[in-house]
Amino acid sequence: MQPEKLTDTAFIHPVYRKLLDYLDIGIHMINTEGRSVIYNRKMSEMEDMNPKEVLNKRIMEIFLFDSEEESRLLQALNNNVVHKDAKQVYFNFKGQEITTVNNTFPLTVDGEKIGAVEIARDITKLERLSRETSRGASDARFTFDQIIGNSPAIEDVVENARRATRTTSSVLIYGETGTGKELFAQSIHNGSSRASKPFISQNCAALPDTLIEGILFGSVKGAFTGATDHPGLFEQANGGTLMLDEINSLSASLQAKLLRAIQEKTIRRIGDTKSRSVDVRIIATMNEDPVDALSKNKLREDLYYRLSVVSIVIPPLRHRKEDLTVLIAHFIRKYNRLFQMNIQEVTDDVFNLFSEYDWPGNVRELEHTIEGAMNLIYDDEPIGFQHLPLHLKHKFTQPPATSEGTERLFTQQPEPGLPLETYMDTVEKAYIQKSLTEAGGNISQAARTLGLKRQSLQYRMRKFNL
């Protein structure tokens, strides 16, 4: 290869170019003029630039450097400076921040310099996550007073959670998505003696184990390429509370390390040889029944028993529909303030629909439904069926009958030729449905109103697919 052939990209054999594109490291090479002559697929992905935007262009045209001294490729080319496993933060011409760990060096052939090359590994995401988790000691905003509901189901859970504030024992909170697990976790923290210390939360399902371990336990410089001395969440939460969401998503090996840290109250950073003492209260949350997680080997038994010293089960909204009235009023007030509106209520048809709906997304889904509806309202009218999201409109193709409509069913004349048994079944189903709605979905309460045993009412509900 002769130096004069590096004036453009044509000197690279197509086979070699293909091989370079298969490598899982970024490679960027410039010639003696400072123009890019090699820019492989991985580097293109890391820097979010098309090779056509880079090849045959000078470095200062591609990146937002204030001077040539800031470019390590140009330092290598002009001053023979070599960088090994060096972290670099820079911006492409689109203004996007990129963080890499680079090996940069001048390139010579037969003693003559022909350019410079940079071999890079992308740590942009890891760096962003490190910054986010280091900011994770955000104050816990919620307290028990902000948990909305006066149903016996929610009041029992709140009372049990209040009792957990008196100790430093681990807590396991189980609840379906949208039931408010973090709200309870923050309330426990704020009601405890640790309220003045950090509250840090981490979703364990959001990241692979290779990243989670470093985030939880920290790292020391040299533990892996680009690693720096960085405290993990255990150290950042020292003296306070660490909430681990979706704990069952961790691998068995990482669950074992977590168990050891909880039991011994010590952690060891990745790459370190010494242990560090930590004083952290663990609140773990799950959206899957712990019994099911244990049976599917998603949760280690020993970790489960260690975490579930205090167990809190948050009921789904479908089991506390008597709270719909106060929840709806609360969310309307909240978005009235945010949107500068003056909505007062939902229509009777909408309330009946809400009472019949199972709310798979729970309280969070109800809040988003109210927020979405209020975005479509003019002149402060009540929230009506026409304001609801499409999935609810499709489920209820027309508004459910109001209680007045149900009453009319009992007094109207039966259709000619309608068998008595069919008519009686229709009336019985409507009456049971009305009683359940008025009881907010509470089967025991509806059974007392109907003068039936709970089992008898449940039998009729199955009969009529209620």
C-alpha positions as CSV (number, residue, x, y, z in Angstrom):
1,M,0.0,0.0,0.0
2,Q,1.4,3.4,-1.0
3,P,0.7,6.6,0.9
4,E,-0.6,8.3,-2.2
5,K,-3.4,5.8,-2.5
6,L,-5.0,7.2,0.7
7,T,-6.4,10.3,-0.9
8,D,-9.9,8.7,-1.0
9,T,-11.8,5.6,0.0
10,A,-11.3,3.7,-3.2
11,F,-8.1,2.0,-2.0
12,I,-10.0,-0.4,0.3
13,H,-10.8,-3.7,-1.2
14,P,-14.5,-4.5,-1.0
15,V,-13.9,-7.7,1.0
16,Y,-11.9,-5.8,3.6
17,R,-14.6,-3.1,3.7
18,K,-17.2,-5.8,4.3
19,L,-15.1,-7.3,7.1
20,L,-14.7,-3.9,8.8
21,D,-18.5,-3.5,8.8
22,Y,-18.9,-6.8,10.6
23,L,-16.7,-5.7,13.5
24,D,-18.5,-4.7,16.7
25,I,-16.1,-1.9,17.3
26,G,-16.0,1.5,15.7
27,I,-13.2,2.3,13.3
28,H,-12.5,5.8,11.9
29,M,-9.4,6.5,9.8
30,I,-8.2,9.8,8.3
31,N,-5.4,10.4,5.7
32,T,-2.6,12.9,6.0
33,E,-4.9,15.6,4.8
34,G,-7.2,15.0,7.7
35,R,-9.9,13.5,5.5
36,S,-11.9,10.5,6.5
37,V,-11.1,7.4,4.5
38,I,-12.5,4.6,6.6
39,Y,-15.7,4.8,8.6
40,N,-17.2,1.4,9.4
41,R,-20.8,0.5,10.2
42,K,-20.4,0.3,14.0
43,M,-18.8,3.8,14.1
44,S,-21.7,5.1,12.0
45,E,-24.2,3.6,14.5
46,M,-22.4,5.0,17.5
47,E,-22.1,8.5,16.1
48,D,-25.5,8.5,14.3
49,M,-24.0,9.7,11.0
50,N,-24.3,8.2,7.6
51,P,-20.9,7.3,6.0
52,K,-21.8,9.6,3.1
53,E,-21.8,12.5,5.6
54,V,-18.3,11.6,6.8
55,L,-16.1,10.0,4.1
56,N,-13.8,12.3,2.2
57,K,-14.6,15.2,4.7
58,R,-12.3,16.9,7.1
59,I,-12.7,16.2,10.8
60,M,-13.6,19.8,11.6
61,E,-16.4,19.6,9.1
62,I,-17.9,16.6,10.9
63,F,-17.6,17.3,14.6
64,L,-18.3,20.4,16.7
65,F,-14.8,20.9,18.0
66,D,-13.7,24.4,19.0
67,S,-10.2,23.7,17.8
68,E,-8.1,20.9,16.2
69,E,-6.5,20.2,19.5
70,E,-9.8,18.8,20.8
71,S,-9.8,16.0,18.1
72,R,-7.7,13.0,19.2
73,L,-7.5,11.9,15.6
74,L,-5.9,15.2,14.6
75,Q,-3.6,15.1,17.7
76,A,-2.4,11.6,16.6
77,L,-2.0,12.8,13.0
78,N,-0.3,16.1,13.7
79,N,1.6,15.5,17.0
80,N,1.9,11.7,17.1
81,V,-0.1,11.6,20.3
82,V,-1.3,8.2,21.3
83,H,-4.4,7.6,23.5
84,K,-5.1,4.1,25.0
85,D,-8.5,3.2,26.6
86,A,-9.3,6.9,27.0
87,K,-12.8,8.2,27.6
88,Q,-13.9,11.0,25.2
89,V,-17.0,13.1,25.2
90,Y,-17.8,15.0,22.0
91,F,-20.5,16.2,19.7
92,N,-21.3,15.3,16.1
93,F,-22.4,18.0,13.6
94,K,-26.0,17.3,14.6
95,G,-25.2,18.4,18.1
96,Q,-25.7,14.9,19.6
97,E,-23.4,14.1,22.6
98,I,-21.4,10.9,22.2
99,T,-19.2,9.2,24.8
100,T,-16.7,6.6,23.8
101,V,-13.6,4.8,25.1
102,N,-10.9,5.1,22.4
103,N,-7.6,3.8,21.2
104,T,-6.2,6.5,18.9
105,F,-2.8,6.5,17.3
106,P,-0.9,7.6,14.1
107,L,-0.6,5.0,11.4
108,T,2.7,4.4,9.5
109,V,3.7,2.2,6.7
110,D,7.4,1.5,6.1
111,G,8.3,4.3,8.5
112,E,6.1,6.9,6.7
113,K,3.0,8.3,8.2
114,I,-0.1,7.7,6.1
115,G,-2.8,8.9,8.5
116,A,-4.3,8.2,11.9
117,V,-6.9,5.7,13.2
118,E,-9.3,5.6,16.1
119,I,-10.8,2.3,17.4
120,A,-13.8,3.1,19.7
121,R,-16.3,1.4,22.0
122,D,-19.6,3.2,22.7
123,I,-20.5,3.9,26.3
124,T,-22.9,6.7,25.6
125,K,-25.9,4.9,27.1
126,L,-23.9,3.7,30.1
127,E,-22.7,7.2,30.8
128,R,-26.2,8.6,30.5
129,L,-27.5,5.9,32.9
130,S,-24.7,6.7,35.3
131,R,-25.6,10.3,35.4
132,E,-29.3,9.5,35.8
133,T,-28.7,7.1,38.7
134,S,-26.4,9.6,40.4
135,R,-29.3,12.0,40.3
136,G,-31.6,9.3,41.5
137,A,-31.6,10.6,45.1
138,S,-34.5,12.7,44.2
139,D,-36.8,13.5,47.1
140,A,-39.7,11.1,47.7
141,R,-42.7,13.3,47.1
142,F,-45.6,11.1,48.2
143,T,-47.0,10.6,51.7
144,F,-49.9,8.4,53.0
145,D,-52.2,11.5,52.9
146,Q,-52.0,11.5,49.2
147,I,-53.3,7.9,48.7
148,I,-56.8,8.4,47.5
149,G,-59.6,6.1,48.6
150,N,-61.9,5.3,51.5
151,S,-62.8,1.7,50.7
152,P,-62.1,-0.9,53.3
153,A,-59.7,-2.6,50.9
154,I,-57.4,0.4,50.5
155,E,-57.7,1.6,54.1
156,D,-56.5,-1.8,55.4
157,V,-53.4,-1.7,53.1
158,V,-52.6,1.9,54.1
159,E,-52.8,0.9,57.8
160,N,-50.5,-2.0,57.3
161,A,-48.0,0.2,55.4
162,R,-48.1,2.8,58.1
163,R,-47.1,0.2,60.6
164,A,-44.1,-0.6,58.5
165,T,-42.7,2.9,59.0
166,R,-41.7,2.0,62.6
167,T,-39.0,-0.4,61.6
168,T,-36.1,-0.8,59.1
169,S,-37.2,-4.3,57.9
170,S,-37.3,-5.1,54.2
171,V,-40.7,-4.6,52.5
172,L,-42.2,-6.5,49.5
173,I,-45.0,-4.7,47.7
174,Y,-47.1,-6.6,45.2
175,G,-49.6,-5.0,43.0
176,E,-50.6,-5.0,39.3
177,T,-49.3,-2.3,37.0
178,G,-50.8,1.1,37.8
179,T,-51.9,0.3,41.3
180,G,-49.4,2.8,42.9
181,K,-46.6,0.7,44.3
182,E,-44.0,3.5,44.2
183,L,-46.6,5.8,45.9
184,F,-46.7,3.3,48.8
185,A,-42.9,2.9,48.8
186,Q,-42.3,6.7,49.0
187,S,-45.0,7.0,51.7
188,I,-43.3,4.4,53.9
189,H,-39.9,6.2,53.4
190,N,-41.4,9.6,54.3
191,G,-43.2,8.2,57.3
192,S,-40.0,6.6,58.7
193,S,-37.0,7.8,60.6
194,R,-35.1,7.8,57.2
195,A,-37.2,10.5,55.7
196,S,-34.3,13.0,55.7
197,K,-32.1,10.5,53.9
198,P,-32.1,9.6,50.1
199,F,-34.9,7.7,48.5
200,I,-33.7,6.1,45.3
201,S,-35.7,3.9,42.9
202,Q,-34.5,1.6,40.1
203,N,-36.5,-0.4,37.6
204,C,-34.7,-3.7,37.4
205,A,-36.4,-4.7,34.2
206,A,-35.2,-1.7,32.3
207,L,-31.6,-2.8,31.9
208,P,-29.6,-5.9,31.2
209,D,-27.8,-7.6,34.2
210,T,-24.4,-6.4,33.0
211,L,-25.5,-2.8,33.5
212,I,-27.7,-3.4,36.6
213,E,-24.9,-4.9,38.6
214,G,-22.6,-1.9,38.1
215,I,-25.5,0.5,38.8
216,L,-26.5,-1.3,42.0
217,F,-23.0,-2.0,43.4
218,G,-20.8,0.5,41.6
219,S,-17.4,0.0,40.0
220,V,-13.7,0.9,40.4
221,K,-11.4,2.3,37.7
222,G,-10.1,-0.4,35.4
223,A,-12.8,-2.9,36.2
224,F,-13.8,-2.9,32.6
225,T,-13.2,-0.7,29.6
226,G,-14.2,2.8,30.4
227,A,-15.0,2.0,34.1
228,T,-14.4,4.8,36.6
229,D,-14.6,5.0,40.4
230,H,-18.4,5.2,40.7
231,P,-20.6,4.5,43.7
232,G,-23.6,2.3,43.1
233,L,-27.1,2.9,44.3
234,F,-26.5,1.1,47.6
235,E,-23.9,3.6,48.5
236,Q,-25.9,6.5,47.1
237,A,-28.9,5.5,49.2
238,N,-26.8,4.9,52.4
239,G,-28.9,5.8,55.4
240,G,-32.0,5.9,53.3
241,T,-34.2,3.7,51.2
242,L,-33.6,1.8,48.0
243,M,-36.7,0.8,46.0
244,L,-36.1,-2.0,43.5
245,D,-39.0,-2.3,41.1
246,E,-39.7,-5.6,39.3
247,I,-37.2,-7.4,41.4
248,N,-38.2,-10.8,39.8
249,S,-36.7,-9.7,36.5
250,L,-33.2,-10.0,37.8
251,S,-31.2,-13.2,37.0
252,A,-30.7,-15.8,39.6
253,S,-27.0,-15.0,40.0
254,L,-27.7,-11.3,40.5
255,Q,-30.5,-12.1,43.0
256,A,-28.0,-14.1,45.0
257,K,-25.6,-11.1,45.1
258,L,-28.4,-8.9,46.1
259,L,-29.4,-11.3,48.9
260,R,-25.8,-11.3,50.2
261,A,-25.7,-7.5,50.2
262,I,-29.0,-7.3,52.2
263,Q,-28.0,-9.9,54.7
264,E,-24.4,-8.8,55.3
265,K,-25.1,-5.1,54.9
266,T,-22.0,-4.8,52.7
267,I,-21.4,-4.4,49.0
268,R,-18.3,-4.8,46.8
269,R,-17.9,-2.6,43.7
270,I,-17.2,-4.4,40.4
271,G,-13.4,-4.9,40.2
272,D,-12.8,-4.0,43.8
273,T,-11.2,-6.2,46.4
274,K,-12.7,-4.6,49.5
275,S,-16.2,-4.6,50.9
276,R,-18.0,-1.4,52.0
277,S,-20.6,-1.2,54.7
278,V,-24.0,0.2,53.8
279,D,-27.1,1.0,55.8
280,V,-30.0,0.8,53.4
281,R,-33.6,-0.2,53.7
282,I,-34.8,-2.3,50.8
283,I,-38.4,-1.9,49.4
284,A,-38.9,-4.4,46.6
285,T,-41.9,-4.2,44.3
286,M,-43.5,-6.8,41.9
287,N,-46.4,-6.7,39.4
288,E,-46.5,-10.5,39.4
289,D,-47.9,-12.6,42.2
290,P,-44.8,-13.7,44.3
291,V,-46.3,-17.3,44.5
292,D,-46.4,-17.5,40.7
293,A,-42.9,-16.0,40.4
294,L,-41.5,-18.6,42.8
295,S,-43.2,-21.5,41.0
296,K,-41.7,-20.2,37.7
297,N,-38.3,-19.9,39.2
298,K,-38.3,-16.1,38.5
299,L,-37.7,-15.4,42.2
300,R,-35.3,-17.1,44.5
301,E,-37.0,-18.5,47.6
302,D,-34.3,-17.3,50.0
303,L,-34.5,-13.7,48.5
304,Y,-38.3,-13.8,48.8
305,Y,-38.2,-14.8,52.5
306,R,-35.6,-12.1,53.1
307,L,-37.6,-9.4,51.3
308,S,-41.1,-10.3,52.5
309,V,-40.5,-9.6,56.2
310,V,-43.3,-7.1,55.6
311,S,-45.6,-7.9,52.7
312,I,-48.1,-5.4,51.3
313,V,-50.6,-6.3,48.6
314,I,-52.3,-3.4,46.8
315,P,-55.7,-4.2,45.5
316,P,-56.5,-3.6,41.8
317,L,-59.1,-0.9,41.0
318,R,-61.6,-3.5,40.0
319,H,-61.7,-4.7,43.6
320,R,-62.2,-1.2,45.1
321,K,-64.7,0.4,42.7
322,E,-66.3,2.2,45.6
323,D,-63.3,4.5,45.4
324,L,-64.1,5.5,41.8
325,T,-66.1,8.6,43.0
326,V,-63.2,10.1,45.0
327,L,-60.6,9.1,42.4
328,I,-62.5,10.7,39.6
329,A,-63.0,13.9,41.6
330,H,-59.3,14.0,42.5
331,F,-58.1,13.6,38.9
332,I,-60.6,16.2,37.6
333,R,-59.4,18.7,40.3
334,K,-55.7,17.9,39.3
335,Y,-56.2,18.5,35.6
336,N,-58.5,21.5,36.2
337,R,-55.4,23.1,37.9
338,L,-53.0,22.0,35.2
339,F,-55.3,22.9,32.2
340,Q,-56.9,26.0,33.7
341,M,-60.3,24.4,33.3
342,N,-63.4,24.1,35.5
343,I,-64.8,20.7,34.8
344,Q,-67.1,19.5,37.6
345,E,-68.0,15.9,36.9
346,V,-68.5,13.0,34.6
347,T,-72.0,12.2,33.2
348,D,-74.1,9.4,34.7
349,D,-73.5,7.3,31.6
350,V,-69.8,7.7,31.9
351,F,-69.8,6.9,35.6
352,N,-71.9,3.7,34.9
353,L,-69.4,2.7,32.2
354,F,-66.5,3.3,34.6
355,S,-68.3,1.1,37.2
356,E,-68.7,-1.7,34.7
357,Y,-65.2,-1.5,33.3
358,D,-62.5,-3.8,34.8
359,W,-59.6,-1.2,34.6
360,P,-56.7,-3.5,33.6
361,G,-54.4,-0.5,33.9
362,N,-55.8,0.3,37.3
363,V,-55.6,3.8,38.9
364,R,-53.0,4.9,36.3
365,E,-55.4,4.0,33.5
366,L,-58.2,5.9,35.1
367,E,-56.0,9.0,35.5
368,H,-54.9,8.9,31.9
369,T,-58.6,8.4,30.8
370,I,-59.6,11.6,32.7
371,E,-56.6,13.5,31.4
372,G,-57.3,12.4,27.8
373,A,-61.0,13.3,28.1
374,M,-60.3,16.7,29.4
375,N,-58.1,17.4,26.4
376,L,-61.2,17.1,24.2
377,I,-63.6,19.3,26.2
378,Y,-64.7,22.8,25.4
379,D,-66.8,25.2,27.6
380,D,-66.2,23.2,30.8
381,E,-68.9,20.7,30.0
382,P,-69.1,17.4,31.9
383,I,-67.0,14.5,30.7
384,G,-69.2,12.5,28.4
385,F,-69.0,9.3,26.4
386,Q,-67.8,11.2,23.3
387,H,-64.7,12.3,25.2
388,L,-63.5,8.9,26.2
389,P,-60.6,7.1,24.5
390,L,-61.2,4.7,21.6
391,H,-60.5,1.5,23.5
392,L,-63.4,2.3,25.9
393,K,-65.7,3.4,23.1
394,H,-65.0,0.2,21.3
395,K,-65.7,-1.9,24.4
396,F,-68.9,0.0,25.1
397,T,-70.3,0.7,21.7
398,Q,-73.0,2.8,23.4
399,P,-73.3,4.2,26.9
400,P,-74.5,1.6,29.4
401,A,-78.0,2.0,30.7
402,T,-78.5,4.4,33.7
403,S,-80.2,3.3,36.8
404,E,-83.4,5.1,35.5
405,G,-83.2,3.0,32.3
406,T,-82.8,-0.1,34.4
407,E,-85.9,0.8,36.5
408,R,-87.9,1.2,33.3
409,L,-87.0,-2.3,32.3
410,F,-88.9,-3.7,35.3
411,T,-92.1,-1.8,34.4
412,Q,-92.1,-2.1,30.6
413,Q,-94.4,-4.6,28.9
414,P,-92.6,-7.8,27.7
415,E,-92.3,-8.3,24.0
416,P,-95.1,-10.3,22.5
417,G,-94.2,-14.0,22.4
418,L,-91.2,-13.6,24.7
419,P,-90.9,-16.7,26.9
420,L,-91.4,-16.0,30.6
421,E,-88.1,-17.6,31.6
422,T,-86.2,-15.4,29.2
423,Y,-87.9,-12.3,30.4
424,M,-87.3,-13.2,34.0
425,D,-83.6,-13.9,33.3
426,T,-83.3,-10.5,31.6
427,V,-84.8,-8.7,34.6
428,E,-82.8,-10.7,37.1
429,K,-79.5,-10.0,35.3
430,A,-80.3,-6.2,35.1
431,Y,-81.2,-6.1,38.8
432,I,-78.0,-7.9,39.8
433,Q,-76.0,-5.6,37.5
434,K,-77.7,-2.5,39.1
435,S,-76.9,-3.7,42.6
436,L,-73.3,-4.5,41.8
437,T,-72.9,-1.0,40.3
438,E,-74.4,0.7,43.3
439,A,-72.1,-1.4,45.6
440,G,-69.1,-0.3,43.6
441,G,-68.4,-3.9,42.5
442,N,-68.3,-5.1,46.1
443,I,-69.9,-8.6,45.9
444,S,-70.5,-9.0,49.6
445,Q,-72.3,-5.6,49.8
446,A,-74.4,-6.3,46.8
447,A,-75.3,-9.8,48.2
448,R,-76.5,-8.2,51.4
449,T,-78.6,-5.7,49.4
450,L,-80.1,-8.5,47.3
451,G,-80.7,-10.7,50.4
452,L,-78.5,-13.4,49.0
453,K,-75.5,-15.4,50.2
454,R,-72.3,-14.4,48.6
455,Q,-71.9,-17.8,47.0
456,S,-75.4,-17.6,45.6
457,L,-74.7,-14.2,44.0
458,Q,-71.4,-15.5,42.6
459,Y,-73.3,-18.4,41.0
460,R,-75.7,-16.0,39.3
461,M,-72.9,-13.7,38.2
462,R,-71.3,-16.7,36.4
463,K,-74.6,-17.7,35.0
464,F,-75.1,-14.2,33.4
465,N,-71.4,-13.7,32.6
466,L,-71.2,-10.7,34.9
